[in-house]
Amino acid sequence: LRTSVVLIVDDDEDARNYMKQILQAQNPSWIIMTVGDAHTALDYAIHFPPDLILIEIILPKFNGIELLRSLRENESTKLRPIILLSGKAGDDLKAQGMKIGADDFISKPFSARIFCARVEGQLKIHHTRRALFGRERQLLHRVQTERDKLNDFLTNLNEGLSIWDEDWRLIYVNPSGAYEYNINLSRDGSELMGKTIYELNP
């Protein structure tokens, strides 16, 4: 995997250090950040969105479920993978966390091998999703660019062009075509779309 940033949120310092140690042993290129409270975690995650966030549910003052909800409501972190952790939380809290949008749940104590495998799995999903989103944005930009070129060409075309559907409702008309049909074309002509040829030429 490419370099990934993982944020661990746990008020137990020994637990934080243990998780950091086994993750760094699994992949030395991973950057592991640790914090002991939800408020610090939220501030860090919003300003420096990590690739994965591990959250202990039972935290003082501002618990892991509240942190999860805040992360899912923030534009910078709403799509970041989040794994909830706990050895004490009841089924109701676990179910609530999954309903709010946690991607996985790991019970403590856990097997280091299974823990690393599930972390790595979420990171793979995250990076694959980001790559797909990036390609989608590129394709959309390319489509919009070609659409703008075509629109400019048709707008500046000296010959009239109009497109009608099977019921003779206007789908597209360029300025020259509007002139030929005696249509009063506004800047984009949107108010004319969908009208029949008879409505436009009573």
VENNORFEN-V343935 format. One line per field, one symbol per residue. phi: phi as a letter, one per 20 degrees, with the letter a starting at -180 (. if undefined). psi: psi as a letter, one per 40 degrees, with the letter a starting at -180 (. if undefined). Layout:
BEGIN
phi = ???
psi = ???
END
This chain:
BEGIN
phi = .fgcdddddbfefffgffffffffffbfffdddccdbfffffffffecgfebcdcffecfmdfffffgffffeeffcfdffcdecadcffffffffffffpfeacceefcfgffgffffffffffffffffffffffffffffffffffffffffeffefccccefemdfdbbegfffffeleeefgdmffefneeffffcf
psi = iihihhhhhhehddddddddddddddheehhhiiieiddddddddddghidihhhhdgiicgidddddddddehddedehhhhiiiediiddddddddddeidihhiiiihddddddddddddddddddddddddddddddddddddddddddddehdihhihiaeefhhdihiddddddefhghadeedeeheiiddddg.
END
